[in-house]
Amino acid sequence: MYKSLVSKTIIILLSFLIILALSLPILLKSLGLHPDFDSKTFKFNGKKALIIASSHDVLNLPGEVRGKPTGVASSELTVPYYEFMNSGMDVDLASIKGGEIPIDRESLYYFFRTSSDKKFQNDIEAMNKLRNSIIIDNVDFTDYDLIFIAGGWGAAYDLGFSEILGTKISQAFYADIIIGAVCHGPLGLLKAKDKDGNLLIAGRKMTGVTDKQVIELGIEMTPQHPETELRNAGVVFESKSKFNDLFANHVVVDDDQRFVTGQNQNAGHETAQIMMSILAGEI
């Protein structure tokens, strides 16, 4: 009798855990993670987009070389990749050091993974680009119509410190190229300067990962935090908040319609779509 009761209890608990595990992605989406977006397909055959990513793969404390694996949040690269590809654009991937772009393993957990992530992992051409990204030193940003900077924790270690990236973003800006970024991606704009040597983004409306989300996720050891750094650079920082900012979403277009920035991993579709709408002259 006792053994039978224990067995039934175990079966009930296991069934509950299985149901919970299977329903977790649905629950997270209902709270705001990776919201669905009604994407529009543009006719941009012959136009080109460049997606830039971090090369840093370790979530380490200052002075340490070891730590938890990190990199680019997968959806922040894969979602815009397919938004641009679906509209006929040629899409190249570049990174700070070139070669394989590190993807944060946690962003590919089944309850975080998006349909774009799944598609990308099975896309031979896309994975080849990921494993053989172009080093930004060898890329002429002015050859592209759109520049998109992906985020993820790895970006906090290299994007905002790259003088080369800053110079090339400046060149793209003066070539009238539309520039977008999400999450930690806007850190890649910090070194860009105008013709007078002033910070290019000063005085512009932008967004990025909030300090609140950084604290909530316990990743305060990274050397740069987007909200703090953007505010220090003179950006008019905007954001939205929820009980946990992981589920918040906000996209900002500056007054000149030159920069489109998304608050976090939830903004990939909308940021890419607005960039294309501006390119098409619809905004």
Legacy VTK file of the C-alpha trace (Angstrom):
# vtk DataFile Version 3.0
C-alpha trace
ASCII
DATASET POLYDATA
POINTS 283 float
0.000 0.000 0.000
2.750 2.429 1.026
4.916 1.594 -2.013
1.921 2.016 -4.310
1.195 5.462 -2.832
4.824 6.542 -3.232
4.856 5.336 -6.843
1.669 7.229 -7.651
3.051 10.377 -6.011
6.262 10.157 -8.025
4.319 9.653 -11.247
2.121 12.668 -10.481
5.147 14.848 -9.706
6.971 13.742 -12.838
3.879 14.390 -14.940
3.558 17.858 -13.426
7.224 18.647 -14.157
6.897 17.442 -17.754
3.789 19.555 -18.319
5.513 22.561 -16.739
8.605 22.093 -18.918
6.537 21.794 -22.089
4.429 24.837 -21.262
7.348 27.051 -20.150
8.052 28.564 -23.608
4.360 29.451 -23.964
4.302 30.985 -20.488
7.432 33.071 -21.129
6.046 34.313 -24.447
2.787 35.297 -22.772
4.822 37.389 -20.344
6.518 39.223 -23.216
9.598 37.205 -24.193
10.216 37.125 -27.967
6.848 38.594 -28.949
5.324 37.680 -32.290
5.658 40.344 -34.964
3.727 40.777 -38.200
6.725 41.268 -40.481
6.427 42.903 -43.883
8.432 41.640 -46.851
10.209 44.354 -48.834
11.635 44.100 -52.353
15.302 44.804 -51.676
16.989 42.509 -54.178
20.499 43.797 -54.815
20.700 45.656 -51.513
23.022 44.566 -48.719
22.944 44.358 -44.931
25.815 43.828 -42.518
25.289 42.288 -39.079
28.100 42.949 -36.593
28.688 40.830 -33.502
30.968 40.419 -30.519
33.956 38.077 -30.528
34.107 37.755 -26.732
33.105 34.357 -25.336
33.752 34.431 -21.585
31.678 36.086 -18.873
34.635 36.961 -16.698
35.387 39.344 -13.868
37.931 42.158 -14.403
41.444 40.704 -14.495
40.221 37.126 -14.976
40.451 35.052 -18.143
38.164 32.230 -17.102
34.456 32.288 -16.585
31.070 31.170 -17.785
30.780 30.836 -21.586
28.957 33.723 -23.247
28.832 35.541 -26.561
26.042 36.824 -28.781
22.431 36.265 -27.776
21.377 34.045 -30.669
18.057 35.661 -31.555
19.659 39.092 -31.693
21.596 37.852 -34.718
19.254 35.299 -36.275
16.046 37.346 -36.168
17.401 40.361 -38.098
19.324 37.992 -40.377
16.117 36.414 -41.659
14.205 39.708 -41.666
16.785 41.063 -44.126
17.146 37.811 -46.067
13.377 37.440 -46.474
13.300 40.837 -48.165
15.882 39.785 -50.742
18.930 41.395 -49.193
22.408 39.893 -49.227
23.486 39.585 -45.593
27.071 39.373 -44.353
28.240 38.653 -40.814
31.228 40.448 -39.302
32.781 40.494 -35.842
35.466 42.312 -33.890
38.109 39.608 -34.390
36.613 37.711 -37.331
36.243 33.933 -37.494
33.613 32.063 -35.509
31.090 34.218 -33.687
30.445 32.819 -30.195
26.785 32.200 -29.396
25.651 32.298 -25.785
24.558 28.730 -25.006
21.818 29.869 -22.656
20.123 31.792 -25.466
19.639 28.456 -27.251
17.924 26.703 -24.332
14.607 25.336 -25.558
12.545 27.853 -23.570
14.539 30.844 -24.953
15.142 29.607 -28.492
13.175 31.278 -31.283
12.020 29.864 -34.607
14.777 31.944 -36.238
17.364 30.269 -33.999
16.123 26.820 -35.024
16.133 27.748 -38.698
19.614 29.263 -38.488
21.090 26.195 -36.790
19.915 24.081 -39.742
20.908 26.602 -42.413
24.236 25.470 -43.896
24.959 28.806 -45.590
24.095 30.834 -42.477
26.186 28.620 -40.183
29.129 28.908 -42.570
28.884 32.694 -42.301
28.745 32.400 -38.501
31.858 30.215 -38.380
33.755 32.413 -40.818
32.669 35.938 -40.017
34.614 38.794 -41.579
36.884 40.793 -39.286
35.518 44.351 -39.171
38.940 45.748 -40.135
38.442 44.254 -43.613
34.885 45.461 -44.162
33.899 48.646 -45.974
30.746 49.603 -44.112
29.801 52.028 -46.874
29.217 49.081 -49.229
26.025 48.285 -47.310
22.535 49.746 -47.133
21.875 48.677 -43.528
24.219 48.115 -40.586
22.878 46.115 -37.634
24.762 45.488 -34.370
23.710 42.429 -32.354
24.012 42.298 -28.583
24.492 39.691 -25.893
26.727 39.726 -22.820
29.878 39.258 -24.888
29.293 42.630 -26.497
29.912 44.348 -23.155
33.578 43.352 -23.434
34.530 44.487 -26.929
32.017 46.514 -28.971
32.262 49.673 -26.889
36.055 49.579 -26.759
36.700 49.198 -30.493
38.131 52.336 -32.086
37.925 50.636 -35.486
34.221 49.949 -35.066
33.670 53.550 -33.999
35.488 54.881 -37.056
33.569 52.626 -39.425
30.216 53.504 -37.858
31.094 57.178 -38.399
31.916 56.466 -42.049
28.617 54.621 -42.474
26.716 57.491 -40.880
28.177 60.056 -43.264
27.426 57.727 -46.169
23.727 57.960 -45.159
23.497 54.311 -44.135
20.791 53.363 -41.649
22.252 51.909 -38.454
20.442 49.664 -36.002
21.319 47.870 -32.776
19.623 45.926 -29.992
20.358 45.017 -26.382
24.133 45.481 -25.802
24.589 46.279 -29.490
24.314 50.073 -29.010
27.628 49.898 -27.130
29.151 49.607 -30.612
28.133 53.226 -31.241
30.092 54.693 -28.340
33.326 55.413 -30.223
31.669 56.947 -33.287
32.391 60.664 -33.731
31.142 63.460 -35.924
33.320 65.640 -38.158
34.110 67.926 -35.218
35.313 65.046 -33.057
32.225 64.978 -30.846
30.384 61.795 -29.935
28.022 61.049 -32.791
25.229 59.745 -30.585
25.193 62.632 -28.090
21.756 64.222 -27.907
20.058 61.427 -29.855
17.143 59.330 -28.598
18.199 55.714 -28.103
17.639 52.648 -25.995
19.436 49.474 -24.935
19.522 47.047 -22.038
18.470 48.802 -18.857
20.547 48.839 -15.692
17.503 47.279 -14.040
17.656 44.232 -16.347
21.401 43.875 -15.773
20.803 43.770 -12.021
17.819 41.422 -12.324
19.901 38.930 -14.333
22.881 39.275 -12.007
25.376 40.202 -14.741
26.821 43.281 -13.094
30.455 42.190 -13.541
30.602 43.135 -17.216
32.765 46.191 -17.941
30.002 48.155 -19.674
26.255 48.461 -19.170
24.292 50.004 -22.079
22.004 52.342 -20.145
24.859 53.735 -18.069
27.251 54.114 -21.012
24.658 55.627 -23.347
23.589 58.153 -20.749
27.237 59.047 -20.111
27.658 59.590 -23.849
24.862 62.152 -23.803
22.128 59.958 -25.234
18.507 60.769 -24.415
17.843 57.288 -23.066
14.372 55.767 -23.344
13.085 52.442 -22.059
10.041 50.579 -20.843
9.841 48.469 -17.730
7.943 45.445 -16.476
8.037 43.438 -13.256
11.209 42.026 -14.855
12.777 43.914 -17.766
13.576 40.636 -19.516
9.951 40.825 -20.673
9.927 44.516 -21.590
10.187 45.773 -25.162
10.890 49.168 -26.693
12.276 50.455 -29.996
13.507 53.999 -30.559
14.158 55.937 -33.776
16.234 59.095 -33.453
14.817 62.330 -34.862
16.954 62.123 -38.013
15.886 58.516 -38.656
19.511 57.439 -38.809
19.620 55.147 -35.771
17.084 52.505 -34.757
17.731 50.891 -31.385
15.920 48.121 -29.523
15.896 47.705 -25.749
16.697 44.003 -25.567
16.295 40.557 -27.137
12.582 41.154 -27.685
13.155 43.948 -30.221
14.904 42.149 -33.091
11.951 41.895 -35.480
10.673 45.428 -34.950
14.118 47.055 -35.112
14.959 45.343 -38.404
11.519 46.100 -39.834
11.736 49.801 -38.977
15.203 49.995 -40.515
13.828 48.555 -43.751
10.802 50.847 -43.647
13.123 53.850 -43.456
15.217 52.453 -46.315
12.060 52.035 -48.378
11.039 55.621 -47.648
7.903 54.573 -45.819
8.709 56.433 -42.601
LINES 1 284
283 0 1 2 3 4 5 6 7 8 9 10 11 12 13 14 15 16 17 18 19 20 21 22 23 24 25 26 27 28 29 30 31 32 33 34 35 36 37 38 39 40 41 42 43 44 45 46 47 48 49 50 51 52 53 54 55 56 57 58 59 60 61 62 63 64 65 66 67 68 69 70 71 72 73 74 75 76 77 78 79 80 81 82 83 84 85 86 87 88 89 90 91 92 93 94 95 96 97 98 99 100 101 102 103 104 105 106 107 108 109 110 111 112 113 114 115 116 117 118 119 120 121 122 123 124 125 126 127 128 129 130 131 132 133 134 135 136 137 138 139 140 141 142 143 144 145 146 147 148 149 150 151 152 153 154 155 156 157 158 159 160 161 162 163 164 165 166 167 168 169 170 171 172 173 174 175 176 177 178 179 180 181 182 183 184 185 186 187 188 189 190 191 192 193 194 195 196 197 198 199 200 201 202 203 204 205 206 207 208 209 210 211 212 213 214 215 216 217 218 219 220 221 222 223 224 225 226 227 228 229 230 231 232 233 234 235 236 237 238 239 240 241 242 243 244 245 246 247 248 249 250 251 252 253 254 255 256 257 258 259 260 261 262 263 264 265 266 267 268 269 270 271 272 273 274 275 276 277 278 279 280 281 282
